[in-house]
Amino acid sequence: MSAEFDVVVIGAGIAGISLAWHLNRKGKSVCVLEKSAQAEGASVRNFGMIWVIGQANQEIENLAGQSLEFWKEASSELGFWFKQSGSLHLAYHPLEWQVLKEYASSGRCCEGRKLLGASEVSSFSSQVKTDGLLGALYSPTEGCVDPREVVHCGAKWLVQKGVKFCFDSMVTSIRSGVVSTSDGQEFSGKKIVVCPGPDLFSLYPGHYEKVGLYQTVLQMMRLRPKNNAENLGIHLCAGLTLGHYGNFKNCPSLPDLIEAQKQMWKAQMHHGIHVLVSEHSDGTLTVGDSHAYGRQVSPYSDESIDDAILEALNQFIDRDNYDIIQRWRGTYNTHKSLPYWVEEIEDSVIALNLFGTGMTLSFGVTAKLSEQLFAS
Ligand SMILES: Cc1cc2nc3c(=O)[nH]c(=O)nc-3n(C[C@H](O)[C@H](O)[C@H](O)COP(=O)(O)OP(=O)(O)OC[C@H]3O[C@@H](n4cnc5c(N)ncnc54)[C@H](O)[C@@H]3O)c2cc1C
């Protein structure tokens, strides 16, 4: 006999945790199956940036804004650290400054976002280098969490609320409402939600090509400030980020900037590097990232990629003020045009895949899904 639940969730990353949180609030019985002893996928390997500003269009930005509100609520309920840190996009090249000015005069520049002159930036972060700085775009809407804390606090709290978690439980098949694990257990769900991150490939290989999913692999580092370094206080990024997120895509000067960056930042552009920095409650920084695409990506971390990340970081904060204390790689699925993917792939079996801004969108996407699952 298999144990029966309203919903069986596969994967205890942020997709599974946030979905279980919404469903538990609705009084549904939930079982979360996780193959590892604790979640160790993208949800513990990211910056912890709730990056509302970076969304490709207004509709997704609105969803990110709703998600941010859930993040705040979940933080006080589940007990993890959350800071509404805001963000600065720093401009050191005239074309970067031009793109920021174009964004600032567009309809997307709302929610208290504004341009700062170079002399105003220090009052937001004294660590930012002002040599050659032309100005910055300030946005108050970005949040910060420590991802490693979130998924573990989340699971612990949900267990206390009656959600069943089975760790070390690798799902091997899903047939007619029954989920089987490699140790021979079976779990029945009125609905089954499959959120295994990139491992979706193992459970539903056919959907990879059909949907147009592909993997993205990133290199990341954690830095600890040396004695004299002050806090950053805010998320930081600079010119390379402008070509990376969809919110700047309609700025007329962006193509010229990208052409110029191919000359100025050869190694960085070659490895898909743009540098983001988040600061956690203990003062450590998460710094990244590079982007390699496809399932044939080299399994080895490359020191020259980390060097190129640190070179770009050193443009806007003094890299010598920090020691590298950890390095890692992370993987998520991506799609050319979708910001995330939710689809009923078999009767009552729903696949949920979050992509590059999946932490940001998670609680918003799973709020919608938790409504839809039991809508008649
Ligand atoms: C380096 C990096 C930096 C990022 N930075 C940010 C950021 O700052 N802000 C942002 O918004 N987004 C960011 N993202 C994206 C975000 O982290 C992901 O979109 C999100 O974490 C995906 O969550 P998930 O739960 O879908 O997948 P995952 O976190 O990968 O979780 C999937 C879980 O399913 C489990 N699983 C897999 N197969 C099975 C199986 N067969 N049986 C049981 N369990 C299984 C896995 O063990 C894993 O724990 C980043 C991603 C990476 C990699």
PDBQT file of the ligand as one rigid body, heavy atoms in Angstrom, charges set to zero:
ROOT
HETATM    1  C1  LIG A 401      25.086  29.619  -9.635  1.00  0.00    +0.000 C 
HETATM    2  C2  LIG A 401      23.648  30.056  -9.673  1.00  0.00    +0.000 A 
HETATM    3  C3  LIG A 401      23.307  31.338  -9.283  1.00  0.00    +0.000 A 
HETATM    4  C4  LIG A 401      21.968  31.748  -9.301  1.00  0.00    +0.000 A 
HETATM    5  N1  LIG A 401      21.622  32.941  -8.760  1.00  0.00    +0.000 NA
HETATM    6  C5  LIG A 401      20.317  33.275  -8.642  1.00  0.00    +0.000 A 
HETATM    7  C6  LIG A 401      19.933  34.435  -7.923  1.00  0.00    +0.000 A 
HETATM    8  O1  LIG A 401      20.738  35.071  -7.236  1.00  0.00    +0.000 OA
HETATM    9  N2  LIG A 401      18.633  34.823  -7.976  1.00  0.00    +0.000 N 
HETATM   10  C7  LIG A 401      17.699  34.094  -8.639  1.00  0.00    +0.000 A 
HETATM   11  O2  LIG A 401      16.560  34.517  -8.704  1.00  0.00    +0.000 OA
HETATM   12  N3  LIG A 401      18.013  32.898  -9.197  1.00  0.00    +0.000 NA
HETATM   13  C8  LIG A 401      19.287  32.470  -9.224  1.00  0.00    +0.000 A 
HETATM   14  N4  LIG A 401      19.629  31.274  -9.782  1.00  0.00    +0.000 N 
HETATM   15  C9  LIG A 401      18.573  30.386 -10.274  1.00  0.00    +0.000 C 
HETATM   16  C10 LIG A 401      17.918  29.598  -9.129  1.00  0.00    +0.000 C 
HETATM   17  O3  LIG A 401      18.910  29.224  -8.189  1.00  0.00    +0.000 OA
HETATM   18  C11 LIG A 401      17.205  28.368  -9.679  1.00  0.00    +0.000 C 
HETATM   19  O4  LIG A 401      16.275  28.732 -10.662  1.00  0.00    +0.000 OA
HETATM   20  C12 LIG A 401      16.435  27.666  -8.570  1.00  0.00    +0.000 C 
HETATM   21  O5  LIG A 401      17.223  27.462  -7.443  1.00  0.00    +0.000 OA
HETATM   22  C13 LIG A 401      15.916  26.317  -9.086  1.00  0.00    +0.000 C 
HETATM   23  O6  LIG A 401      15.237  25.716  -8.014  1.00  0.00    +0.000 OA
HETATM   24  P1  LIG A 401      14.621  24.272  -8.165  1.00  0.00    +0.000 P 
HETATM   25  O7  LIG A 401      14.018  23.908  -6.875  1.00  0.00    +0.000 OA
HETATM   26  O8  LIG A 401      13.760  24.222  -9.390  1.00  0.00    +0.000 OA
HETATM   27  O9  LIG A 401      15.870  23.319  -8.534  1.00  0.00    +0.000 OA
HETATM   28  P2  LIG A 401      17.050  22.769  -7.608  1.00  0.00    +0.000 P 
HETATM   29  O10 LIG A 401      17.484  23.741  -6.608  1.00  0.00    +0.000 OA
HETATM   30  O11 LIG A 401      18.082  22.241  -8.550  1.00  0.00    +0.000 OA
HETATM   31  O12 LIG A 401      16.390  21.596  -6.799  1.00  0.00    +0.000 OA
HETATM   32  C14 LIG A 401      15.995  20.389  -7.398  1.00  0.00    +0.000 C 
HETATM   33  C15 LIG A 401      16.028  19.309  -6.319  1.00  0.00    +0.000 C 
HETATM   34  O13 LIG A 401      15.452  18.115  -6.845  1.00  0.00    +0.000 OA
HETATM   35  C16 LIG A 401      16.211  17.023  -6.375  1.00  0.00    +0.000 C 
HETATM   36  N5  LIG A 401      16.000  15.901  -7.316  1.00  0.00    +0.000 N 
HETATM   37  C17 LIG A 401      16.405  15.823  -8.605  1.00  0.00    +0.000 A 
HETATM   38  N6  LIG A 401      16.019  14.656  -9.154  1.00  0.00    +0.000 NA
HETATM   39  C18 LIG A 401      15.365  13.970  -8.186  1.00  0.00    +0.000 A 
HETATM   40  C19 LIG A 401      14.749  12.692  -8.148  1.00  0.00    +0.000 A 
HETATM   41  N7  LIG A 401      14.719  11.882  -9.214  1.00  0.00    +0.000 N 
HETATM   42  N8  LIG A 401      14.175  12.297  -6.978  1.00  0.00    +0.000 NA
HETATM   43  C20 LIG A 401      14.189  13.110  -5.891  1.00  0.00    +0.000 A 
HETATM   44  N9  LIG A 401      14.768  14.328  -5.875  1.00  0.00    +0.000 NA
HETATM   45  C21 LIG A 401      15.342  14.764  -7.017  1.00  0.00    +0.000 A 
HETATM   46  C22 LIG A 401      17.640  17.540  -6.384  1.00  0.00    +0.000 C 
HETATM   47  O14 LIG A 401      18.482  16.785  -5.540  1.00  0.00    +0.000 OA
HETATM   48  C23 LIG A 401      17.460  18.971  -5.917  1.00  0.00    +0.000 C 
HETATM   49  O15 LIG A 401      17.600  19.108  -4.504  1.00  0.00    +0.000 OA
HETATM   50  C24 LIG A 401      20.963  30.852  -9.774  1.00  0.00    +0.000 A 
HETATM   51  C25 LIG A 401      21.321  29.563 -10.179  1.00  0.00    +0.000 A 
HETATM   52  C26 LIG A 401      22.644  29.154 -10.105  1.00  0.00    +0.000 A 
HETATM   53  C27 LIG A 401      22.995  27.764 -10.515  1.00  0.00    +0.000 C 
ENDROOT
TORSDOF 0
